[in-house]
Amino acid sequence: MIVLEKLNKEEIVLNSNHIEIIETIPETKITLTSGRYYLVIQSPDEVVDRIINYNRKVYSNLIKVNEV
């Protein structure tokens, strides 16, 4: 789950596993597999960075659990 900010400054928490496409129109438009979309302030690069960081946290914790 990643935290993003909509154009009206409202924070949303988005399940990154449901993202189908990220576009610049010039805002960043994130379309989900359901067809629903969100316009956010963050750039596409920043959204991708947040997804990568979230996945790192998830998988690093998974590795720690498996090592025990």
C-alpha distance (Angstrom), angle and dihedral (degrees) to the residues before:
residue distance angle dihedral
M1 . . .
I2 3.78 . .
V3 3.79 129.8 .
L4 3.80 115.4 -129.4
E5 3.79 135.2 169.7
K6 3.79 122.2 -125.0
L7 3.80 120.5 -141.7
N8 3.82 90.5 -95.9
K9 3.86 88.7 57.7
E10 3.82 92.6 -107.2
E11 3.79 113.0 142.3
I12 3.77 119.0 -129.6
V13 3.80 131.3 -174.6
L14 3.77 110.7 -139.6
N15 3.78 129.8 -165.8
S16 3.80 100.4 -126.9
N17 3.82 91.6 -159.2
H18 3.81 88.3 72.1
I19 3.81 96.9 54.8
E20 3.79 112.4 116.5
I21 3.80 101.5 172.6
I22 3.81 140.5 0.3
E23 3.81 117.3 -153.9
T24 3.80 137.7 176.3
I25 3.83 111.9 -135.5
P26 3.29 83.5 164.0
E27 3.82 89.9 -73.1
T28 3.76 116.7 57.4
K29 3.80 109.9 -95.2
I30 3.80 116.3 -164.0
T31 3.79 114.1 -164.8
L32 3.79 118.4 -164.2
T33 3.79 127.3 -149.0
S34 3.82 87.6 -103.6
G35 3.81 90.4 62.3
R36 3.80 92.9 -111.3
Y37 3.80 114.7 127.5
Y38 3.79 139.6 -163.2
L39 3.80 131.0 -155.7
V40 3.79 110.8 -142.9
I41 3.79 138.1 -177.8
Q42 3.80 95.4 -129.6
S43 3.80 119.0 93.5
P44 3.81 119.2 -114.7
D45 3.83 88.8 -107.4
E46 3.79 91.0 54.1
V47 3.81 91.6 48.7
V48 3.81 90.3 51.4
D49 3.83 90.5 47.7
R50 3.80 90.2 52.8
I51 3.80 90.8 49.9
I52 3.82 90.9 50.0
N53 3.81 92.2 48.2
Y54 3.79 91.7 48.5
N55 3.80 92.0 49.7
R56 3.80 90.8 48.1
K57 3.80 89.9 55.7
V58 3.79 92.8 47.6
Y59 3.80 96.0 46.9
S60 3.80 95.7 41.1
N61 3.81 88.9 55.4
L62 3.78 89.9 47.7
I63 3.81 91.1 53.2
K64 3.83 90.8 49.4
V65 3.81 91.2 52.0
N66 3.80 91.8 49.5
E67 3.83 91.8 50.1
V68 3.80 92.8 57.0
